[in-house]
């Protein structure tokens, strides 16, 4: 199985779409921060708390879901058209090992790389300007840890789509269409004030974790500061973790059943 993972990683890291996606994931936050400065903002005011309060992380979570789609689908189905899977099976590798290897690669590329690039601004702006006054550092970090679970859920979903479609291109197209449909449904359910709205898909769940809610104003060192409520309720944490893990298991099980029973092209 290790050799299959190495093979998948070898081909994936040479894919132009993958390289452009990773470069974009690193550059986009820099451009957003540069645009804020160009619009009159001061560099020393841009802290992780400032970014959270201005819904940067909530908006970027939606943008980075596209990176999850591309990286996952390319890792899982990038070699689907060159008979590689057939060769692996003919060489004695079971379908279970073949599927497990691609699933691991999918999580490595789709989940881990996206999570690292997504949180880079929180790291380097925190090192440059400190955390900031608007939010509680521990609460935001806890929300960030919880956001890993929706990313895992999303990655598993795109692994399933790509495996069923046997094509990275089709996986990306269908995954994107379904994701946009989920966003539209999320907006409708949010307007209807239904509590289930924030958990209908991984993107909604993750963006909700970074969405500022209640706040109060407080005078600190003679300055009026907007203090944002970032407390994490037990209900929010439990629902995020359990729903994400359950849906991940459902997606991977469905993907494996299809992978196991279907004849490969």
MODELLER restraints for C-alpha pairs under 7 A, 6 or more apart:
rsr = mdl.restraints
at = mdl.atoms
rsr.add(forms.Gaussian(group=physical.xy_distance, feature=features.Distance(at['CA:1:A'], at['CA:97:A']), mean=5.66, stdev=0.5))
rsr.add(forms.Gaussian(group=physical.xy_distance, feature=features.Distance(at['CA:1:A'], at['CA:98:A']), mean=6.86, stdev=0.5))
rsr.add(forms.Gaussian(group=physical.xy_distance, feature=features.Distance(at['CA:1:A'], at['CA:101:A']), mean=5.77, stdev=0.5))
rsr.add(forms.Gaussian(group=physical.xy_distance, feature=features.Distance(at['CA:4:A'], at['CA:101:A']), mean=6.08, stdev=0.5))
rsr.add(forms.Gaussian(group=physical.xy_distance, feature=features.Distance(at['CA:5:A'], at['CA:101:A']), mean=5.21, stdev=0.5))
rsr.add(forms.Gaussian(group=physical.xy_distance, feature=features.Distance(at['CA:5:A'], at['CA:102:A']), mean=6.68, stdev=0.5))
rsr.add(forms.Gaussian(group=physical.xy_distance, feature=features.Distance(at['CA:5:A'], at['CA:105:A']), mean=6.18, stdev=0.5))
rsr.add(forms.Gaussian(group=physical.xy_distance, feature=features.Distance(at['CA:8:A'], at['CA:75:A']), mean=6.49, stdev=0.5))
rsr.add(forms.Gaussian(group=physical.xy_distance, feature=features.Distance(at['CA:9:A'], at['CA:105:A']), mean=6.88, stdev=0.5))
rsr.add(forms.Gaussian(group=physical.xy_distance, feature=features.Distance(at['CA:12:A'], at['CA:18:A']), mean=6.95, stdev=0.5))
rsr.add(forms.Gaussian(group=physical.xy_distance, feature=features.Distance(at['CA:12:A'], at['CA:74:A']), mean=6.56, stdev=0.5))
rsr.add(forms.Gaussian(group=physical.xy_distance, feature=features.Distance(at['CA:12:A'], at['CA:75:A']), mean=5.65, stdev=0.5))
rsr.add(forms.Gaussian(group=physical.xy_distance, feature=features.Distance(at['CA:12:A'], at['CA:78:A']), mean=6.95, stdev=0.5))
rsr.add(forms.Gaussian(group=physical.xy_distance, feature=features.Distance(at['CA:13:A'], at['CA:19:A']), mean=6.91, stdev=0.5))
rsr.add(forms.Gaussian(group=physical.xy_distance, feature=features.Distance(at['CA:18:A'], at['CA:71:A']), mean=6.02, stdev=0.5))
rsr.add(forms.Gaussian(group=physical.xy_distance, feature=features.Distance(at['CA:21:A'], at['CA:67:A']), mean=6.20, stdev=0.5))
rsr.add(forms.Gaussian(group=physical.xy_distance, feature=features.Distance(at['CA:25:A'], at['CA:117:A']), mean=6.05, stdev=0.5))
rsr.add(forms.Gaussian(group=physical.xy_distance, feature=features.Distance(at['CA:26:A'], at['CA:117:A']), mean=5.86, stdev=0.5))
rsr.add(forms.Gaussian(group=physical.xy_distance, feature=features.Distance(at['CA:29:A'], at['CA:121:A']), mean=6.70, stdev=0.5))
rsr.add(forms.Gaussian(group=physical.xy_distance, feature=features.Distance(at['CA:37:A'], at['CA:43:A']), mean=6.36, stdev=0.5))
rsr.add(forms.Gaussian(group=physical.xy_distance, feature=features.Distance(at['CA:44:A'], at['CA:129:A']), mean=5.72, stdev=0.5))
rsr.add(forms.Gaussian(group=physical.xy_distance, feature=features.Distance(at['CA:46:A'], at['CA:125:A']), mean=6.94, stdev=0.5))
rsr.add(forms.Gaussian(group=physical.xy_distance, feature=features.Distance(at['CA:47:A'], at['CA:125:A']), mean=5.55, stdev=0.5))
rsr.add(forms.Gaussian(group=physical.xy_distance, feature=features.Distance(at['CA:47:A'], at['CA:126:A']), mean=5.89, stdev=0.5))
rsr.add(forms.Gaussian(group=physical.xy_distance, feature=features.Distance(at['CA:47:A'], at['CA:129:A']), mean=5.85, stdev=0.5))
rsr.add(forms.Gaussian(group=physical.xy_distance, feature=features.Distance(at['CA:47:A'], at['CA:130:A']), mean=6.38, stdev=0.5))
rsr.add(forms.Gaussian(group=physical.xy_distance, feature=features.Distance(at['CA:47:A'], at['CA:131:A']), mean=5.61, stdev=0.5))
rsr.add(forms.Gaussian(group=physical.xy_distance, feature=features.Distance(at['CA:47:A'], at['CA:132:A']), mean=5.45, stdev=0.5))
rsr.add(forms.Gaussian(group=physical.xy_distance, feature=features.Distance(at['CA:48:A'], at['CA:122:A']), mean=5.18, stdev=0.5))
rsr.add(forms.Gaussian(group=physical.xy_distance, feature=features.Distance(at['CA:48:A'], at['CA:125:A']), mean=6.39, stdev=0.5))
rsr.add(forms.Gaussian(group=physical.xy_distance, feature=features.Distance(at['CA:48:A'], at['CA:126:A']), mean=5.95, stdev=0.5))
rsr.add(forms.Gaussian(group=physical.xy_distance, feature=features.Distance(at['CA:48:A'], at['CA:131:A']), mean=5.59, stdev=0.5))
rsr.add(forms.Gaussian(group=physical.xy_distance, feature=features.Distance(at['CA:48:A'], at['CA:132:A']), mean=6.60, stdev=0.5))
rsr.add(forms.Gaussian(group=physical.xy_distance, feature=features.Distance(at['CA:49:A'], at['CA:131:A']), mean=6.09, stdev=0.5))
rsr.add(forms.Gaussian(group=physical.xy_distance, feature=features.Distance(at['CA:49:A'], at['CA:132:A']), mean=5.12, stdev=0.5))
rsr.add(forms.Gaussian(group=physical.xy_distance, feature=features.Distance(at['CA:49:A'], at['CA:133:A']), mean=6.59, stdev=0.5))
rsr.add(forms.Gaussian(group=physical.xy_distance, feature=features.Distance(at['CA:49:A'], at['CA:134:A']), mean=5.30, stdev=0.5))
rsr.add(forms.Gaussian(group=physical.xy_distance, feature=features.Distance(at['CA:49:A'], at['CA:135:A']), mean=5.31, stdev=0.5))
rsr.add(forms.Gaussian(group=physical.xy_distance, feature=features.Distance(at['CA:50:A'], at['CA:132:A']), mean=6.80, stdev=0.5))
rsr.add(forms.Gaussian(group=physical.xy_distance, feature=features.Distance(at['CA:50:A'], at['CA:134:A']), mean=6.68, stdev=0.5))
rsr.add(forms.Gaussian(group=physical.xy_distance, feature=features.Distance(at['CA:51:A'], at['CA:57:A']), mean=6.78, stdev=0.5))
rsr.add(forms.Gaussian(group=physical.xy_distance, feature=features.Distance(at['CA:52:A'], at['CA:210:A']), mean=6.67, stdev=0.5))
rsr.add(forms.Gaussian(group=physical.xy_distance, feature=features.Distance(at['CA:53:A'], at['CA:212:A']), mean=6.04, stdev=0.5))
rsr.add(forms.Gaussian(group=physical.xy_distance, feature=features.Distance(at['CA:55:A'], at['CA:210:A']), mean=6.95, stdev=0.5))
rsr.add(forms.Gaussian(group=physical.xy_distance, feature=features.Distance(at['CA:55:A'], at['CA:211:A']), mean=6.07, stdev=0.5))
rsr.add(forms.Gaussian(group=physical.xy_distance, feature=features.Distance(at['CA:55:A'], at['CA:212:A']), mean=6.76, stdev=0.5))
rsr.add(forms.Gaussian(group=physical.xy_distance, feature=features.Distance(at['CA:57:A'], at['CA:210:A']), mean=5.80, stdev=0.5))
rsr.add(forms.Gaussian(group=physical.xy_distance, feature=features.Distance(at['CA:58:A'], at['CA:207:A']), mean=4.53, stdev=0.5))
rsr.add(forms.Gaussian(group=physical.xy_distance, feature=features.Distance(at['CA:58:A'], at['CA:208:A']), mean=6.92, stdev=0.5))
rsr.add(forms.Gaussian(group=physical.xy_distance, feature=features.Distance(at['CA:58:A'], at['CA:210:A']), mean=4.78, stdev=0.5))
rsr.add(forms.Gaussian(group=physical.xy_distance, feature=features.Distance(at['CA:58:A'], at['CA:211:A']), mean=5.56, stdev=0.5))
rsr.add(forms.Gaussian(group=physical.xy_distance, feature=features.Distance(at['CA:61:A'], at['CA:206:A']), mean=6.81, stdev=0.5))
rsr.add(forms.Gaussian(group=physical.xy_distance, feature=features.Distance(at['CA:61:A'], at['CA:207:A']), mean=5.76, stdev=0.5))
rsr.add(forms.Gaussian(group=physical.xy_distance, feature=features.Distance(at['CA:62:A'], at['CA:203:A']), mean=6.31, stdev=0.5))
rsr.add(forms.Gaussian(group=physical.xy_distance, feature=features.Distance(at['CA:62:A'], at['CA:207:A']), mean=6.76, stdev=0.5))
rsr.add(forms.Gaussian(group=physical.xy_distance, feature=features.Distance(at['CA:64:A'], at['CA:114:A']), mean=6.92, stdev=0.5))
rsr.add(forms.Gaussian(group=physical.xy_distance, feature=features.Distance(at['CA:65:A'], at['CA:203:A']), mean=6.85, stdev=0.5))
rsr.add(forms.Gaussian(group=physical.xy_distance, feature=features.Distance(at['CA:67:A'], at['CA:114:A']), mean=6.58, stdev=0.5))
rsr.add(forms.Gaussian(group=physical.xy_distance, feature=features.Distance(at['CA:68:A'], at['CA:110:A']), mean=4.60, stdev=0.5))
rsr.add(forms.Gaussian(group=physical.xy_distance, feature=features.Distance(at['CA:68:A'], at['CA:111:A']), mean=6.46, stdev=0.5))
rsr.add(forms.Gaussian(group=physical.xy_distance, feature=features.Distance(at['CA:68:A'], at['CA:114:A']), mean=6.30, stdev=0.5))
rsr.add(forms.Gaussian(group=physical.xy_distance, feature=features.Distance(at['CA:68:A'], at['CA:155:A']), mean=6.40, stdev=0.5))
rsr.add(forms.Gaussian(group=physical.xy_distance, feature=features.Distance(at['CA:69:A'], at['CA:158:A']), mean=6.29, stdev=0.5))
rsr.add(forms.Gaussian(group=physical.xy_distance, feature=features.Distance(at['CA:69:A'], at['CA:172:A']), mean=5.90, stdev=0.5))
rsr.add(forms.Gaussian(group=physical.xy_distance, feature=features.Distance(at['CA:69:A'], at['CA:175:A']), mean=6.59, stdev=0.5))
rsr.add(forms.Gaussian(group=physical.xy_distance, feature=features.Distance(at['CA:70:A'], at['CA:172:A']), mean=5.96, stdev=0.5))
rsr.add(forms.Gaussian(group=physical.xy_distance, feature=features.Distance(at['CA:71:A'], at['CA:109:A']), mean=5.55, stdev=0.5))
rsr.add(forms.Gaussian(group=physical.xy_distance, feature=features.Distance(at['CA:71:A'], at['CA:110:A']), mean=4.79, stdev=0.5))
rsr.add(forms.Gaussian(group=physical.xy_distance, feature=features.Distance(at['CA:72:A'], at['CA:106:A']), mean=4.70, stdev=0.5))
rsr.add(forms.Gaussian(group=physical.xy_distance, feature=features.Distance(at['CA:72:A'], at['CA:107:A']), mean=6.93, stdev=0.5))
rsr.add(forms.Gaussian(group=physical.xy_distance, feature=features.Distance(at['CA:72:A'], at['CA:109:A']), mean=6.00, stdev=0.5))
rsr.add(forms.Gaussian(group=physical.xy_distance, feature=features.Distance(at['CA:72:A'], at['CA:110:A']), mean=4.27, stdev=0.5))
rsr.add(forms.Gaussian(group=physical.xy_distance, feature=features.Distance(at['CA:72:A'], at['CA:155:A']), mean=6.37, stdev=0.5))
rsr.add(forms.Gaussian(group=physical.xy_distance, feature=features.Distance(at['CA:72:A'], at['CA:158:A']), mean=6.50, stdev=0.5))
rsr.add(forms.Gaussian(group=physical.xy_distance, feature=features.Distance(at['CA:72:A'], at['CA:159:A']), mean=6.51, stdev=0.5))
rsr.add(forms.Gaussian(group=physical.xy_distance, feature=features.Distance(at['CA:73:A'], at['CA:158:A']), mean=6.41, stdev=0.5))
rsr.add(forms.Gaussian(group=physical.xy_distance, feature=features.Distance(at['CA:73:A'], at['CA:159:A']), mean=6.51, stdev=0.5))
rsr.add(forms.Gaussian(group=physical.xy_distance, feature=features.Distance(at['CA:73:A'], at['CA:162:A']), mean=5.77, stdev=0.5))
rsr.add(forms.Gaussian(group=physical.xy_distance, feature=features.Distance(at['CA:73:A'], at['CA:168:A']), mean=4.83, stdev=0.5))
rsr.add(forms.Gaussian(group=physical.xy_distance, feature=features.Distance(at['CA:73:A'], at['CA:171:A']), mean=5.90, stdev=0.5))
rsr.add(forms.Gaussian(group=physical.xy_distance, feature=features.Distance(at['CA:73:A'], at['CA:172:A']), mean=6.15, stdev=0.5))
rsr.add(forms.Gaussian(group=physical.xy_distance, feature=features.Distance(at['CA:74:A'], at['CA:168:A']), mean=5.24, stdev=0.5))
rsr.add(forms.Gaussian(group=physical.xy_distance, feature=features.Distance(at['CA:75:A'], at['CA:102:A']), mean=6.98, stdev=0.5))
rsr.add(forms.Gaussian(group=physical.xy_distance, feature=features.Distance(at['CA:75:A'], at['CA:105:A']), mean=6.05, stdev=0.5))
rsr.add(forms.Gaussian(group=physical.xy_distance, feature=features.Distance(at['CA:75:A'], at['CA:106:A']), mean=5.30, stdev=0.5))
rsr.add(forms.Gaussian(group=physical.xy_distance, feature=features.Distance(at['CA:75:A'], at['CA:109:A']), mean=6.75, stdev=0.5))
rsr.add(forms.Gaussian(group=physical.xy_distance, feature=features.Distance(at['CA:76:A'], at['CA:102:A']), mean=5.13, stdev=0.5))
rsr.add(forms.Gaussian(group=physical.xy_distance, feature=features.Distance(at['CA:76:A'], at['CA:103:A']), mean=6.73, stdev=0.5))
rsr.add(forms.Gaussian(group=physical.xy_distance, feature=features.Distance(at['CA:76:A'], at['CA:105:A']), mean=6.89, stdev=0.5))
rsr.add(forms.Gaussian(group=physical.xy_distance, feature=features.Distance(at['CA:76:A'], at['CA:106:A']), mean=5.50, stdev=0.5))
rsr.add(forms.Gaussian(group=physical.xy_distance, feature=features.Distance(at['CA:76:A'], at['CA:159:A']), mean=6.46, stdev=0.5))
rsr.add(forms.Gaussian(group=physical.xy_distance, feature=features.Distance(at['CA:76:A'], at['CA:162:A']), mean=6.76, stdev=0.5))
rsr.add(forms.Gaussian(group=physical.xy_distance, feature=features.Distance(at['CA:77:A'], at['CA:162:A']), mean=6.04, stdev=0.5))
rsr.add(forms.Gaussian(group=physical.xy_distance, feature=features.Distance(at['CA:77:A'], at['CA:163:A']), mean=6.90, stdev=0.5))
rsr.add(forms.Gaussian(group=physical.xy_distance, feature=features.Distance(at['CA:77:A'], at['CA:166:A']), mean=6.27, stdev=0.5))
rsr.add(forms.Gaussian(group=physical.xy_distance, feature=features.Distance(at['CA:77:A'], at['CA:167:A']), mean=5.21, stdev=0.5))
rsr.add(forms.Gaussian(group=physical.xy_distance, feature=features.Distance(at['CA:77:A'], at['CA:168:A']), mean=4.48, stdev=0.5))
rsr.add(forms.Gaussian(group=physical.xy_distance, feature=features.Distance(at['CA:78:A'], at['CA:168:A']), mean=5.36, stdev=0.5))
rsr.add(forms.Gaussian(group=physical.xy_distance, feature=features.Distance(at['CA:80:A'], at['CA:166:A']), mean=5.95, stdev=0.5))
rsr.add(forms.Gaussian(group=physical.xy_distance, feature=features.Distance(at['CA:80:A'], at['CA:167:A']), mean=5.85, stdev=0.5))
rsr.add(forms.Gaussian(group=physical.xy_distance, feature=features.Distance(at['CA:83:A'], at['CA:265:A']), mean=6.81, stdev=0.5))
rsr.add(forms.Gaussian(group=physical.xy_distance, feature=features.Distance(at['CA:86:A'], at['CA:264:A']), mean=6.56, stdev=0.5))
rsr.add(forms.Gaussian(group=physical.xy_distance, feature=features.Distance(at['CA:89:A'], at['CA:95:A']), mean=6.58, stdev=0.5))
rsr.add(forms.Gaussian(group=physical.xy_distance, feature=features.Distance(at['CA:95:A'], at['CA:260:A']), mean=6.10, stdev=0.5))
rsr.add(forms.Gaussian(group=physical.xy_distance, feature=features.Distance(at['CA:99:A'], at['CA:256:A']), mean=6.84, stdev=0.5))
rsr.add(forms.Gaussian(group=physical.xy_distance, feature=features.Distance(at['CA:103:A'], at['CA:159:A']), mean=6.83, stdev=0.5))
rsr.add(forms.Gaussian(group=physical.xy_distance, feature=features.Distance(at['CA:106:A'], at['CA:159:A']), mean=6.72, stdev=0.5))
rsr.add(forms.Gaussian(group=physical.xy_distance, feature=features.Distance(at['CA:107:A'], at['CA:155:A']), mean=6.42, stdev=0.5))
rsr.add(forms.Gaussian(group=physical.xy_distance, feature=features.Distance(at['CA:110:A'], at['CA:155:A']), mean=5.99, stdev=0.5))
rsr.add(forms.Gaussian(group=physical.xy_distance, feature=features.Distance(at['CA:111:A'], at['CA:151:A']), mean=6.04, stdev=0.5))
rsr.add(forms.Gaussian(group=physical.xy_distance, feature=features.Distance(at['CA:111:A'], at['CA:152:A']), mean=6.07, stdev=0.5))
rsr.add(forms.Gaussian(group=physical.xy_distance, feature=features.Distance(at['CA:111:A'], at['CA:155:A']), mean=6.19, stdev=0.5))
rsr.add(forms.Gaussian(group=physical.xy_distance, feature=features.Distance(at['CA:131:A'], at['CA:137:A']), mean=6.97, stdev=0.5))
rsr.add(forms.Gaussian(group=physical.xy_distance, feature=features.Distance(at['CA:134:A'], at['CA:225:A']), mean=6.77, stdev=0.5))
rsr.add(forms.Gaussian(group=physical.xy_distance, feature=features.Distance(at['CA:134:A'], at['CA:226:A']), mean=5.82, stdev=0.5))
rsr.add(forms.Gaussian(group=physical.xy_distance, feature=features.Distance(at['CA:134:A'], at['CA:227:A']), mean=4.53, stdev=0.5))
rsr.add(forms.Gaussian(group=physical.xy_distance, feature=features.Distance(at['CA:134:A'], at['CA:228:A']), mean=5.72, stdev=0.5))
rsr.add(forms.Gaussian(group=physical.xy_distance, feature=features.Distance(at['CA:135:A'], at['CA:227:A']), mean=6.12, stdev=0.5))
rsr.add(forms.Gaussian(group=physical.xy_distance, feature=features.Distance(at['CA:135:A'], at['CA:228:A']), mean=5.45, stdev=0.5))
rsr.add(forms.Gaussian(group=physical.xy_distance, feature=features.Distance(at['CA:135:A'], at['CA:230:A']), mean=6.49, stdev=0.5))
rsr.add(forms.Gaussian(group=physical.xy_distance, feature=features.Distance(at['CA:136:A'], at['CA:230:A']), mean=6.56, stdev=0.5))
rsr.add(forms.Gaussian(group=physical.xy_distance, feature=features.Distance(at['CA:139:A'], at['CA:230:A']), mean=5.77, stdev=0.5))
rsr.add(forms.Gaussian(group=physical.xy_distance, feature=features.Distance(at['CA:139:A'], at['CA:231:A']), mean=5.78, stdev=0.5))
rsr.add(forms.Gaussian(group=physical.xy_distance, feature=features.Distance(at['CA:139:A'], at['CA:232:A']), mean=6.62, stdev=0.5))
rsr.add(forms.Gaussian(group=physical.xy_distance, feature=features.Distance(at['CA:140:A'], at['CA:230:A']), mean=6.48, stdev=0.5))
rsr.add(forms.Gaussian(group=physical.xy_distance, feature=features.Distance(at['CA:143:A'], at['CA:209:A']), mean=5.88, stdev=0.5))
rsr.add(forms.Gaussian(group=physical.xy_distance, feature=features.Distance(at['CA:146:A'], at['CA:237:A']), mean=6.94, stdev=0.5))
rsr.add(forms.Gaussian(group=physical.xy_distance, feature=features.Distance(at['CA:147:A'], at['CA:206:A']), mean=5.15, stdev=0.5))
rsr.add(forms.Gaussian(group=physical.xy_distance, feature=features.Distance(at['CA:147:A'], at['CA:209:A']), mean=6.80, stdev=0.5))
rsr.add(forms.Gaussian(group=physical.xy_distance, feature=features.Distance(at['CA:149:A'], at['CA:241:A']), mean=6.11, stdev=0.5))
rsr.add(forms.Gaussian(group=physical.xy_distance, feature=features.Distance(at['CA:149:A'], at['CA:244:A']), mean=5.75, stdev=0.5))
rsr.add(forms.Gaussian(group=physical.xy_distance, feature=features.Distance(at['CA:150:A'], at['CA:202:A']), mean=4.38, stdev=0.5))
rsr.add(forms.Gaussian(group=physical.xy_distance, feature=features.Distance(at['CA:150:A'], at['CA:203:A']), mean=6.81, stdev=0.5))
rsr.add(forms.Gaussian(group=physical.xy_distance, feature=features.Distance(at['CA:150:A'], at['CA:205:A']), mean=6.28, stdev=0.5))
rsr.add(forms.Gaussian(group=physical.xy_distance, feature=features.Distance(at['CA:150:A'], at['CA:206:A']), mean=5.61, stdev=0.5))
rsr.add(forms.Gaussian(group=physical.xy_distance, feature=features.Distance(at['CA:150:A'], at['CA:244:A']), mean=5.70, stdev=0.5))
rsr.add(forms.Gaussian(group=physical.xy_distance, feature=features.Distance(at['CA:151:A'], at['CA:202:A']), mean=6.42, stdev=0.5))
rsr.add(forms.Gaussian(group=physical.xy_distance, feature=features.Distance(at['CA:153:A'], at['CA:202:A']), mean=5.89, stdev=0.5))
rsr.add(forms.Gaussian(group=physical.xy_distance, feature=features.Distance(at['CA:153:A'], at['CA:244:A']), mean=5.24, stdev=0.5))
rsr.add(forms.Gaussian(group=physical.xy_distance, feature=features.Distance(at['CA:153:A'], at['CA:245:A']), mean=6.91, stdev=0.5))
rsr.add(forms.Gaussian(group=physical.xy_distance, feature=features.Distance(at['CA:153:A'], at['CA:247:A']), mean=6.41, stdev=0.5))
rsr.add(forms.Gaussian(group=physical.xy_distance, feature=features.Distance(at['CA:153:A'], at['CA:248:A']), mean=4.92, stdev=0.5))
rsr.add(forms.Gaussian(group=physical.xy_distance, feature=features.Distance(at['CA:154:A'], at['CA:202:A']), mean=5.40, stdev=0.5))
rsr.add(forms.Gaussian(group=physical.xy_distance, feature=features.Distance(at['CA:156:A'], at['CA:248:A']), mean=5.49, stdev=0.5))
rsr.add(forms.Gaussian(group=physical.xy_distance, feature=features.Distance(at['CA:156:A'], at['CA:251:A']), mean=5.89, stdev=0.5))
rsr.add(forms.Gaussian(group=physical.xy_distance, feature=features.Distance(at['CA:156:A'], at['CA:252:A']), mean=6.10, stdev=0.5))
rsr.add(forms.Gaussian(group=physical.xy_distance, feature=features.Distance(at['CA:157:A'], at['CA:251:A']), mean=5.55, stdev=0.5))
rsr.add(forms.Gaussian(group=physical.xy_distance, feature=features.Distance(at['CA:158:A'], at['CA:171:A']), mean=6.88, stdev=0.5))
rsr.add(forms.Gaussian(group=physical.xy_distance, feature=features.Distance(at['CA:158:A'], at['CA:175:A']), mean=6.27, stdev=0.5))
rsr.add(forms.Gaussian(group=physical.xy_distance, feature=features.Distance(at['CA:160:A'], at['CA:251:A']), mean=5.81, stdev=0.5))
rsr.add(forms.Gaussian(group=physical.xy_distance, feature=features.Distance(at['CA:160:A'], at['CA:252:A']), mean=6.28, stdev=0.5))
rsr.add(forms.Gaussian(group=physical.xy_distance, feature=features.Distance(at['CA:160:A'], at['CA:254:A']), mean=6.91, stdev=0.5))
rsr.add(forms.Gaussian(group=physical.xy_distance, feature=features.Distance(at['CA:160:A'], at['CA:255:A']), mean=4.55, stdev=0.5))
rsr.add(forms.Gaussian(group=physical.xy_distance, feature=features.Distance(at['CA:161:A'], at['CA:171:A']), mean=5.51, stdev=0.5))
rsr.add(forms.Gaussian(group=physical.xy_distance, feature=features.Distance(at['CA:161:A'], at['CA:175:A']), mean=6.86, stdev=0.5))
rsr.add(forms.Gaussian(group=physical.xy_distance, feature=features.Distance(at['CA:162:A'], at['CA:168:A']), mean=5.87, stdev=0.5))
rsr.add(forms.Gaussian(group=physical.xy_distance, feature=features.Distance(at['CA:162:A'], at['CA:171:A']), mean=4.36, stdev=0.5))
rsr.add(forms.Gaussian(group=physical.xy_distance, feature=features.Distance(at['CA:163:A'], at['CA:255:A']), mean=6.09, stdev=0.5))
rsr.add(forms.Gaussian(group=physical.xy_distance, feature=features.Distance(at['CA:163:A'], at['CA:259:A']), mean=6.62, stdev=0.5))
rsr.add(forms.Gaussian(group=physical.xy_distance, feature=features.Distance(at['CA:164:A'], at['CA:255:A']), mean=6.56, stdev=0.5))
rsr.add(forms.Gaussian(group=physical.xy_distance, feature=features.Distance(at['CA:164:A'], at['CA:258:A']), mean=6.41, stdev=0.5))
rsr.add(forms.Gaussian(group=physical.xy_distance, feature=features.Distance(at['CA:165:A'], at['CA:171:A']), mean=6.35, stdev=0.5))
rsr.add(forms.Gaussian(group=physical.xy_distance, feature=features.Distance(at['CA:182:A'], at['CA:201:A']), mean=6.71, stdev=0.5))
rsr.add(forms.Gaussian(group=physical.xy_distance, feature=features.Distance(at['CA:186:A'], at['CA:197:A']), mean=5.50, stdev=0.5))
rsr.add(forms.Gaussian(group=physical.xy_distance, feature=features.Distance(at['CA:186:A'], at['CA:204:A']), mean=6.71, stdev=0.5))
rsr.add(forms.Gaussian(group=physical.xy_distance, feature=features.Distance(at['CA:189:A'], at['CA:197:A']), mean=5.30, stdev=0.5))
rsr.add(forms.Gaussian(group=physical.xy_distance, feature=features.Distance(at['CA:190:A'], at['CA:197:A']), mean=5.78, stdev=0.5))
rsr.add(forms.Gaussian(group=physical.xy_distance, feature=features.Distance(at['CA:198:A'], at['CA:204:A']), mean=5.20, stdev=0.5))
rsr.add(forms.Gaussian(group=physical.xy_distance, feature=features.Distance(at['CA:198:A'], at['CA:205:A']), mean=4.99, stdev=0.5))
rsr.add(forms.Gaussian(group=physical.xy_distance, feature=features.Distance(at['CA:198:A'], at['CA:208:A']), mean=6.23, stdev=0.5))
rsr.add(forms.Gaussian(group=physical.xy_distance, feature=features.Distance(at['CA:199:A'], at['CA:205:A']), mean=4.98, stdev=0.5))
rsr.add(forms.Gaussian(group=physical.xy_distance, feature=features.Distance(at['CA:205:A'], at['CA:240:A']), mean=6.96, stdev=0.5))
rsr.add(forms.Gaussian(group=physical.xy_distance, feature=features.Distance(at['CA:212:A'], at['CA:228:A']), mean=6.76, stdev=0.5))
rsr.add(forms.Gaussian(group=physical.xy_distance, feature=features.Distance(at['CA:213:A'], at['CA:229:A']), mean=6.63, stdev=0.5))
rsr.add(forms.Gaussian(group=physical.xy_distance, feature=features.Distance(at['CA:214:A'], at['CA:228:A']), mean=6.16, stdev=0.5))
rsr.add(forms.Gaussian(group=physical.xy_distance, feature=features.Distance(at['CA:214:A'], at['CA:229:A']), mean=5.41, stdev=0.5))
rsr.add(forms.Gaussian(group=physical.xy_distance, feature=features.Distance(at['CA:215:A'], at['CA:226:A']), mean=6.47, stdev=0.5))
rsr.add(forms.Gaussian(group=physical.xy_distance, feature=features.Distance(at['CA:215:A'], at['CA:227:A']), mean=5.42, stdev=0.5))
rsr.add(forms.Gaussian(group=physical.xy_distance, feature=features.Distance(at['CA:215:A'], at['CA:228:A']), mean=4.22, stdev=0.5))
rsr.add(forms.Gaussian(group=physical.xy_distance, feature=features.Distance(at['CA:215:A'], at['CA:229:A']), mean=5.43, stdev=0.5))
rsr.add(forms.Gaussian(group=physical.xy_distance, feature=features.Distance(at['CA:216:A'], at['CA:226:A']), mean=5.75, stdev=0.5))
rsr.add(forms.Gaussian(group=physical.xy_distance, feature=features.Distance(at['CA:216:A'], at['CA:227:A']), mean=5.26, stdev=0.5))
rsr.add(forms.Gaussian(group=physical.xy_distance, feature=features.Distance(at['CA:216:A'], at['CA:228:A']), mean=6.57, stdev=0.5))
rsr.add(forms.Gaussian(group=physical.xy_distance, feature=features.Distance(at['CA:217:A'], at['CA:224:A']), mean=6.39, stdev=0.5))
rsr.add(forms.Gaussian(group=physical.xy_distance, feature=features.Distance(at['CA:217:A'], at['CA:225:A']), mean=5.54, stdev=0.5))
rsr.add(forms.Gaussian(group=physical.xy_distance, feature=features.Distance(at['CA:217:A'], at['CA:226:A']), mean=4.53, stdev=0.5))
rsr.add(forms.Gaussian(group=physical.xy_distance, feature=features.Distance(at['CA:217:A'], at['CA:227:A']), mean=5.79, stdev=0.5))
rsr.add(forms.Gaussian(group=physical.xy_distance, feature=features.Distance(at['CA:218:A'], at['CA:224:A']), mean=5.62, stdev=0.5))
rsr.add(forms.Gaussian(group=physical.xy_distance, feature=features.Distance(at['CA:218:A'], at['CA:225:A']), mean=5.29, stdev=0.5))
rsr.add(forms.Gaussian(group=physical.xy_distance, feature=features.Distance(at['CA:218:A'], at['CA:226:A']), mean=6.44, stdev=0.5))
rsr.add(forms.Gaussian(group=physical.xy_distance, feature=features.Distance(at['CA:218:A'], at['CA:227:A']), mean=6.71, stdev=0.5))
rsr.add(forms.Gaussian(group=physical.xy_distance, feature=features.Distance(at['CA:219:A'], at['CA:225:A']), mean=6.04, stdev=0.5))
